[in-house]
Amino acid sequence: MFRTLLKPFTRFFEFHAKTHYRAERHSMALSVGIILAAGVGGFIEIAPLFTIDDTVEADPDMRLYTPLEQAGRDIYIREGCYACHSQMIRTLQDDVDRYGPYSLAVESKYDHPMLWGSKRTGPDLARVGEKYSDDWQVRHLVDPRALVPESVMPQYAFLLDTALETDSLPDRLAALRAVGVPYTDDQIGSAASDALGQALPDTERADGVLDRYGDETNVRIFDGRSDRLTEMDALVAYLQILGGLTDLPTKTQPARGEE
């Protein structure tokens, strides 16, 4: 009985093996087969791009990363944080219950590279912005196990003592504009000053940040020290804006219990 059930599969694999063997003996036939297989795979990958305007949500009110937040994102990537933390909440109910509204494509519109990920040694960070205080974020980065005893995250205390390099920020924003991020000439030219101003509330530089990026921009001393701008300032500023560039997910998704 079992052998009878297996006969169709056995015949199929025998036919496949013979066909593959014949193709290997004829290089031209094998080359044509490879081209056809690659062509089908390439079409399946590329075809959805022709409908991308219909599948990616539009949000004209979505704001850009400030220079300080973008610098923090670069540090986040440099330190490999994306290897343990994803930034994409799935539509699964467990994900939504734990992390909040599922991620929309538009939220990563200006991310180069995007940091969706699938590895979660630590929790997803797509909506971590303002979930904890700046002080909590700093203490957690300095000594993760002091706040989360079971954490396996490395310590990043050195960020508190590392001055943030800002001279390259205009060029970095200009490079992002070249790939589609709509930074203005004013934003690019003021990048270094705005990075400092975002961490110095009640100053003219801070006013410039609000003028260029909006009144809801986080402007405060992120690392608790006003005497210098550090990489900790930048990383915390980035973490605190995650999920806050647009409110479209909360507008388009029903709250729990309203489905």
BALOBA-1460 file (C-alpha; in Angstrom, 3 decimals):
// residues 259
<rec num="1" residu="m" x="0.000" y="0.000" z="0.000"/>
<rec num="2" residu="f" x="2.730" y="2.432" z="1.021"/>
<rec num="3" residu="r" x="4.807" y="1.613" z="-2.063"/>
<rec num="4" residu="t" x="1.754" y="2.124" z="-4.273"/>
<rec num="5" residu="l" x="1.270" y="5.615" z="-2.841"/>
<rec num="6" residu="l" x="4.909" y="6.446" z="-3.458"/>
<rec num="7" residu="k" x="4.956" y="5.312" z="-7.106"/>
<rec num="8" residu="p" x="3.872" y="8.675" z="-8.636"/>
<rec num="9" residu="f" x="6.540" y="10.509" z="-6.624"/>
<rec num="10" residu="t" x="9.193" y="7.925" z="-7.520"/>
<rec num="11" residu="r" x="8.397" y="8.236" z="-11.215"/>
<rec num="12" residu="f" x="8.509" y="12.028" z="-11.014"/>
<rec num="13" residu="f" x="11.924" y="12.063" z="-9.356"/>
<rec num="14" residu="e" x="13.270" y="9.471" z="-11.789"/>
<rec num="15" residu="f" x="12.065" y="11.597" z="-14.725"/>
<rec num="16" residu="h" x="13.553" y="14.727" z="-13.150"/>
<rec num="17" residu="a" x="16.904" y="13.017" z="-12.541"/>
<rec num="18" residu="k" x="17.091" y="11.725" z="-16.126"/>
<rec num="19" residu="t" x="16.166" y="15.133" z="-17.557"/>
<rec num="20" residu="h" x="18.730" y="16.885" z="-15.371"/>
<rec num="21" residu="y" x="21.405" y="14.375" z="-16.371"/>
<rec num="22" residu="r" x="20.664" y="14.913" z="-20.071"/>
<rec num="23" residu="a" x="20.820" y="18.700" z="-19.608"/>
<rec num="24" residu="e" x="24.189" y="18.449" z="-17.845"/>
<rec num="25" residu="r" x="25.579" y="16.645" z="-20.885"/>
<rec num="26" residu="h" x="24.568" y="19.550" z="-23.135"/>
<rec num="27" residu="s" x="25.942" y="22.870" z="-21.933"/>
<rec num="28" residu="m" x="23.713" y="24.957" z="-24.192"/>
<rec num="29" residu="a" x="20.543" y="23.295" z="-22.912"/>
<rec num="30" residu="l" x="21.701" y="23.742" z="-19.338"/>
<rec num="31" residu="s" x="22.504" y="27.423" z="-19.977"/>
<rec num="32" residu="v" x="19.065" y="28.027" z="-21.486"/>
<rec num="33" residu="g" x="17.446" y="26.324" z="-18.501"/>
<rec num="34" residu="i" x="19.384" y="28.490" z="-16.074"/>
<rec num="35" residu="i" x="18.417" y="31.658" z="-17.960"/>
<rec num="36" residu="l" x="14.742" y="30.651" z="-18.002"/>
<rec num="37" residu="a" x="14.741" y="29.834" z="-14.278"/>
<rec num="38" residu="a" x="16.499" y="33.093" z="-13.418"/>
<rec num="39" residu="g" x="14.088" y="34.996" z="-15.669"/>
<rec num="40" residu="v" x="11.010" y="33.573" z="-13.947"/>
<rec num="41" residu="g" x="12.488" y="34.289" z="-10.511"/>
<rec num="42" residu="g" x="13.498" y="37.802" z="-11.529"/>
<rec num="43" residu="f" x="10.032" y="38.552" z="-12.913"/>
<rec num="44" residu="i" x="8.381" y="37.402" z="-9.678"/>
<rec num="45" residu="e" x="10.723" y="39.691" z="-7.701"/>
<rec num="46" residu="i" x="10.417" y="42.717" z="-9.992"/>
<rec num="47" residu="a" x="6.740" y="42.623" z="-10.988"/>
<rec num="48" residu="p" x="5.412" y="43.953" z="-7.630"/>
<rec num="49" residu="l" x="7.503" y="47.120" z="-8.103"/>
<rec num="50" residu="f" x="5.185" y="48.200" z="-10.923"/>
<rec num="51" residu="t" x="2.310" y="48.449" z="-8.423"/>
<rec num="52" residu="i" x="4.313" y="49.983" z="-5.572"/>
<rec num="53" residu="d" x="2.426" y="53.278" z="-5.786"/>
<rec num="54" residu="d" x="-0.789" y="51.405" z="-5.064"/>
<rec num="55" residu="t" x="0.588" y="49.314" z="-2.219"/>
<rec num="56" residu="v" x="2.665" y="51.846" z="-0.220"/>
<rec num="57" residu="e" x="0.562" y="54.211" z="1.850"/>
<rec num="58" residu="a" x="0.939" y="57.952" z="1.365"/>
<rec num="59" residu="d" x="1.409" y="60.360" z="4.259"/>
<rec num="60" residu="p" x="2.288" y="63.927" z="3.272"/>
<rec num="61" residu="d" x="2.641" y="64.874" z="6.943"/>
<rec num="62" residu="m" x="5.371" y="62.317" z="7.682"/>
<rec num="63" residu="r" x="8.446" y="64.147" z="8.907"/>
<rec num="64" residu="l" x="12.103" y="63.398" z="8.275"/>
<rec num="65" residu="y" x="14.748" y="62.330" z="10.753"/>
<rec num="66" residu="t" x="16.531" y="65.318" z="12.208"/>
<rec num="67" residu="p" x="20.341" y="65.361" z="11.808"/>
<rec num="68" residu="l" x="20.741" y="64.220" z="15.434"/>
<rec num="69" residu="e" x="18.273" y="61.357" z="14.974"/>
<rec num="70" residu="q" x="19.918" y="60.348" z="11.700"/>
<rec num="71" residu="a" x="23.308" y="60.362" z="13.426"/>
<rec num="72" residu="g" x="21.791" y="58.141" z="16.124"/>
<rec num="73" residu="r" x="20.474" y="55.796" z="13.455"/>
<rec num="74" residu="d" x="23.959" y="55.558" z="11.963"/>
<rec num="75" residu="i" x="25.337" y="54.666" z="15.419"/>
<rec num="76" residu="y" x="22.565" y="52.089" z="15.873"/>
<rec num="77" residu="i" x="23.643" y="50.454" z="12.607"/>
<rec num="78" residu="r" x="27.356" y="50.809" z="13.387"/>
<rec num="79" residu="e" x="26.974" y="48.983" z="16.701"/>
<rec num="80" residu="g" x="24.958" y="46.165" z="15.111"/>
<rec num="81" residu="c" x="21.779" y="46.746" z="17.136"/>
<rec num="82" residu="y" x="19.683" y="45.602" z="14.165"/>
<rec num="83" residu="a" x="21.155" y="42.101" z="14.511"/>
<rec num="84" residu="c" x="19.122" y="41.510" z="17.688"/>
<rec num="85" residu="h" x="16.224" y="43.973" z="17.321"/>
<rec num="86" residu="s" x="13.780" y="44.028" z="14.429"/>
<rec num="87" residu="q" x="11.781" y="47.113" z="13.485"/>
<rec num="88" residu="m" x="8.744" y="45.556" z="11.867"/>
<rec num="89" residu="i" x="5.638" y="44.605" z="13.805"/>
<rec num="90" residu="r" x="3.828" y="41.828" z="11.969"/>
<rec num="91" residu="t" x="0.073" y="41.671" z="11.484"/>
<rec num="92" residu="l" x="-0.059" y="38.658" z="13.821"/>
<rec num="93" residu="q" x="-2.290" y="39.273" z="16.834"/>
<rec num="94" residu="d" x="0.491" y="38.354" z="19.274"/>
<rec num="95" residu="d" x="2.759" y="40.984" z="17.712"/>
<rec num="96" residu="v" x="0.061" y="43.655" z="17.809"/>
<rec num="97" residu="d" x="-0.863" y="42.834" z="21.401"/>
<rec num="98" residu="r" x="2.741" y="43.110" z="22.526"/>
<rec num="99" residu="y" x="4.128" y="45.973" z="20.456"/>
<rec num="100" residu="g" x="1.192" y="48.023" z="19.138"/>
<rec num="101" residu="p" x="-0.161" y="48.764" z="15.624"/>
<rec num="102" residu="y" x="1.512" y="46.700" z="12.924"/>
<rec num="103" residu="s" x="4.105" y="48.434" z="10.785"/>
<rec num="104" residu="l" x="3.185" y="50.130" z="7.507"/>
<rec num="105" residu="a" x="5.478" y="50.352" z="4.488"/>
<rec num="106" residu="v" x="5.369" y="54.159" z="4.530"/>
<rec num="107" residu="e" x="7.083" y="54.216" z="7.936"/>
<rec num="108" residu="s" x="10.280" y="52.977" z="6.283"/>
<rec num="109" residu="k" x="9.934" y="55.238" z="3.256"/>
<rec num="110" residu="y" x="13.005" y="57.292" z="4.141"/>
<rec num="111" residu="d" x="15.050" y="54.515" z="5.803"/>
<rec num="112" residu="h" x="18.320" y="53.751" z="4.022"/>
<rec num="113" residu="p" x="18.828" y="50.924" z="4.715"/>
<rec num="114" residu="m" x="15.535" y="49.675" z="6.117"/>
<rec num="115" residu="l" x="15.844" y="47.755" z="9.387"/>
<rec num="116" residu="w" x="12.821" y="45.458" z="9.326"/>
<rec num="117" residu="g" x="14.664" y="42.289" z="10.296"/>
<rec num="118" residu="s" x="13.444" y="38.927" z="11.534"/>
<rec num="119" residu="k" x="15.818" y="38.217" z="14.439"/>
<rec num="120" residu="r" x="14.503" y="39.072" z="17.884"/>
<rec num="121" residu="t" x="17.041" y="38.312" z="20.546"/>
<rec num="122" residu="g" x="15.657" y="41.516" z="22.044"/>
<rec num="123" residu="p" x="12.192" y="43.035" z="21.543"/>
<rec num="124" residu="d" x="11.019" y="44.749" z="18.384"/>
<rec num="125" residu="l" x="11.752" y="48.499" z="18.558"/>
<rec num="126" residu="a" x="9.391" y="49.836" z="15.889"/>
<rec num="127" residu="r" x="7.263" y="51.611" z="18.521"/>
<rec num="128" residu="v" x="9.734" y="52.072" z="21.376"/>
<rec num="129" residu="g" x="9.747" y="55.872" z="20.994"/>
<rec num="130" residu="e" x="8.721" y="57.602" z="24.257"/>
<rec num="131" residu="k" x="7.795" y="54.242" z="25.811"/>
<rec num="132" residu="y" x="10.558" y="54.827" z="28.360"/>
<rec num="133" residu="s" x="12.153" y="58.007" z="29.653"/>
<rec num="134" residu="d" x="15.480" y="59.325" z="28.359"/>
<rec num="135" residu="d" x="17.026" y="58.464" z="31.723"/>
<rec num="136" residu="w" x="15.818" y="54.867" z="31.431"/>
<rec num="137" residu="q" x="17.259" y="54.569" z="27.915"/>
<rec num="138" residu="v" x="20.636" y="55.947" z="29.039"/>
<rec num="139" residu="r" x="20.812" y="53.670" z="32.090"/>
<rec num="140" residu="h" x="19.770" y="50.676" z="29.999"/>
<rec num="141" residu="l" x="22.456" y="51.372" z="27.400"/>
<rec num="142" residu="v" x="25.101" y="51.917" z="30.094"/>
<rec num="143" residu="d" x="24.268" y="48.749" z="32.060"/>
<rec num="144" residu="p" x="21.438" y="46.660" z="30.553"/>
<rec num="145" residu="r" x="21.379" y="44.091" z="33.363"/>
<rec num="146" residu="a" x="20.852" y="46.761" z="36.012"/>
<rec num="147" residu="l" x="17.335" y="47.235" z="34.603"/>
<rec num="148" residu="v" x="16.692" y="43.905" z="32.884"/>
<rec num="149" residu="p" x="18.574" y="41.166" z="34.795"/>
<rec num="150" residu="e" x="18.074" y="38.536" z="32.065"/>
<rec num="151" residu="s" x="19.343" y="40.809" z="29.286"/>
<rec num="152" residu="v" x="22.204" y="39.628" z="27.063"/>
<rec num="153" residu="m" x="22.693" y="43.055" z="25.478"/>
<rec num="154" residu="p" x="26.242" y="44.477" z="25.468"/>
<rec num="155" residu="q" x="27.034" y="47.630" z="27.427"/>
<rec num="156" residu="y" x="27.369" y="50.939" z="25.581"/>
<rec num="157" residu="a" x="28.624" y="53.164" z="28.381"/>
<rec num="158" residu="f" x="31.366" y="54.514" z="26.105"/>
<rec num="159" residu="l" x="28.736" y="56.459" z="24.146"/>
<rec num="160" residu="l" x="28.430" y="58.839" z="27.109"/>
<rec num="161" residu="d" x="32.084" y="59.801" z="26.776"/>
<rec num="162" residu="t" x="32.270" y="59.921" z="22.982"/>
<rec num="163" residu="a" x="31.694" y="63.331" z="21.419"/>
<rec num="164" residu="l" x="29.370" y="63.230" z="18.415"/>
<rec num="165" residu="e" x="31.116" y="64.068" z="15.144"/>
<rec num="166" residu="t" x="28.867" y="66.550" z="13.309"/>
<rec num="167" residu="d" x="31.053" y="67.992" z="10.531"/>
<rec num="168" residu="s" x="30.014" y="65.237" z="8.115"/>
<rec num="169" residu="l" x="26.272" y="65.597" z="8.746"/>
<rec num="170" residu="p" x="25.596" y="67.982" z="5.811"/>
<rec num="171" residu="d" x="27.215" y="65.533" z="3.390"/>
<rec num="172" residu="r" x="25.335" y="62.612" z="4.931"/>
<rec num="173" residu="l" x="21.987" y="64.385" z="4.519"/>
<rec num="174" residu="a" x="22.934" y="65.353" z="0.970"/>
<rec num="175" residu="a" x="23.665" y="61.689" z="0.196"/>
<rec num="176" residu="l" x="20.245" y="60.722" z="1.550"/>
<rec num="177" residu="r" x="18.607" y="63.375" z="-0.630"/>
<rec num="178" residu="a" x="20.323" y="61.797" z="-3.635"/>
<rec num="179" residu="v" x="18.400" y="58.560" z="-2.956"/>
<rec num="180" residu="g" x="15.033" y="60.217" z="-2.436"/>
<rec num="181" residu="v" x="14.867" y="61.685" z="1.068"/>
<rec num="182" residu="p" x="13.507" y="65.237" z="0.534"/>
<rec num="183" residu="y" x="15.893" y="67.249" z="2.692"/>
<rec num="184" residu="t" x="15.968" y="70.917" z="1.692"/>
<rec num="185" residu="d" x="19.092" y="72.983" z="1.105"/>
<rec num="186" residu="d" x="18.375" y="74.784" z="4.372"/>
<rec num="187" residu="q" x="18.145" y="71.522" z="6.324"/>
<rec num="188" residu="i" x="21.360" y="70.223" z="4.782"/>
<rec num="189" residu="g" x="23.265" y="73.449" z="5.358"/>
<rec num="190" residu="s" x="22.092" y="73.678" z="8.985"/>
<rec num="191" residu="a" x="22.647" y="69.983" z="9.814"/>
<rec num="192" residu="a" x="25.597" y="70.403" z="12.193"/>
<rec num="193" residu="s" x="23.973" y="73.318" z="14.015"/>
<rec num="194" residu="d" x="20.617" y="71.506" z="14.248"/>
<rec num="195" residu="a" x="22.237" y="68.411" z="15.740"/>
<rec num="196" residu="l" x="23.589" y="70.531" z="18.563"/>
<rec num="197" residu="g" x="20.420" y="72.598" z="18.881"/>
<rec num="198" residu="q" x="18.170" y="69.572" z="19.365"/>
<rec num="199" residu="a" x="20.039" y="68.747" z="22.572"/>
<rec num="200" residu="l" x="20.064" y="72.372" z="23.804"/>
<rec num="201" residu="p" x="16.505" y="73.503" z="24.595"/>
<rec num="202" residu="d" x="15.700" y="77.200" z="25.043"/>
<rec num="203" residu="t" x="18.385" y="78.349" z="22.598"/>
<rec num="204" residu="e" x="18.281" y="79.925" z="19.149"/>
<rec num="205" residu="r" x="19.672" y="76.728" z="17.666"/>
<rec num="206" residu="a" x="16.788" y="74.781" z="19.185"/>
<rec num="207" residu="d" x="14.347" y="77.231" z="17.611"/>
<rec num="208" residu="g" x="15.959" y="76.534" z="14.246"/>
<rec num="209" residu="v" x="15.368" y="72.795" z="14.679"/>
<rec num="210" residu="l" x="11.681" y="73.386" z="15.425"/>
<rec num="211" residu="d" x="11.344" y="75.689" z="12.418"/>
<rec num="212" residu="r" x="12.850" y="73.129" z="10.054"/>
<rec num="213" residu="y" x="11.390" y="69.874" z="11.432"/>
<rec num="214" residu="g" x="8.180" y="70.876" z="13.201"/>
<rec num="215" residu="d" x="7.020" y="71.937" z="16.658"/>
<rec num="216" residu="e" x="6.561" y="68.316" z="17.807"/>
<rec num="217" residu="t" x="10.262" y="67.539" z="17.391"/>
<rec num="218" residu="n" x="11.891" y="66.253" z="20.581"/>
<rec num="219" residu="v" x="14.223" y="69.005" z="21.792"/>
<rec num="220" residu="r" x="15.873" y="68.239" z="25.127"/>
<rec num="221" residu="i" x="19.078" y="67.068" z="26.804"/>
<rec num="222" residu="f" x="18.854" y="63.381" z="25.974"/>
<rec num="223" residu="d" x="21.866" y="62.046" z="27.891"/>
<rec num="224" residu="g" x="21.400" y="64.249" z="30.983"/>
<rec num="225" residu="r" x="24.549" y="66.313" z="30.270"/>
<rec num="226" residu="s" x="24.406" y="69.808" z="28.791"/>
<rec num="227" residu="d" x="28.167" y="70.396" z="28.584"/>
<rec num="228" residu="r" x="28.734" y="68.426" z="25.366"/>
<rec num="229" residu="l" x="26.959" y="66.636" z="22.537"/>
<rec num="230" residu="t" x="27.613" y="62.905" z="22.738"/>
<rec num="231" residu="e" x="26.859" y="59.789" z="20.740"/>
<rec num="232" residu="m" x="24.522" y="58.842" z="23.586"/>
<rec num="233" residu="d" x="22.470" y="61.969" z="22.824"/>
<rec num="234" residu="a" x="22.161" y="60.884" z="19.218"/>
<rec num="235" residu="l" x="21.265" y="57.254" z="19.900"/>
<rec num="236" residu="v" x="18.635" y="58.113" z="22.520"/>
<rec num="237" residu="a" x="17.159" y="60.790" z="20.226"/>
<rec num="238" residu="y" x="16.830" y="58.126" z="17.519"/>
<rec num="239" residu="l" x="15.260" y="55.552" z="19.832"/>
<rec num="240" residu="q" x="12.761" y="58.102" z="21.118"/>
<rec num="241" residu="i" x="11.436" y="58.906" z="17.636"/>
<rec num="242" residu="l" x="10.893" y="55.299" z="16.529"/>
<rec num="243" residu="g" x="7.230" y="54.981" z="15.665"/>
<rec num="244" residu="g" x="6.753" y="58.731" z="15.894"/>
<rec num="245" residu="l" x="7.500" y="59.969" z="12.380"/>
<rec num="246" residu="t" x="3.858" y="59.450" z="11.390"/>
<rec num="247" residu="d" x="0.605" y="58.726" z="13.209"/>
<rec num="248" residu="l" x="-0.893" y="56.919" z="10.197"/>
<rec num="249" residu="p" x="-0.773" y="53.439" z="11.821"/>
<rec num="250" residu="t" x="-2.978" y="54.538" z="14.727"/>
<rec num="251" residu="k" x="-5.341" y="56.321" z="12.339"/>
<rec num="252" residu="t" x="-5.785" y="53.378" z="9.972"/>
<rec num="253" residu="q" x="-5.821" y="50.489" z="12.440"/>
<rec num="254" residu="p" x="-8.670" y="49.853" z="14.874"/>
<rec num="255" residu="a" x="-7.892" y="49.753" z="18.571"/>
<rec num="256" residu="r" x="-8.097" y="46.387" z="20.290"/>
<rec num="257" residu="g" x="-11.688" y="45.386" z="20.897"/>
<rec num="258" residu="e" x="-12.990" y="47.492" z="17.967"/>
<rec num="259" residu="e" x="-12.348" y="44.979" z="15.175"/>
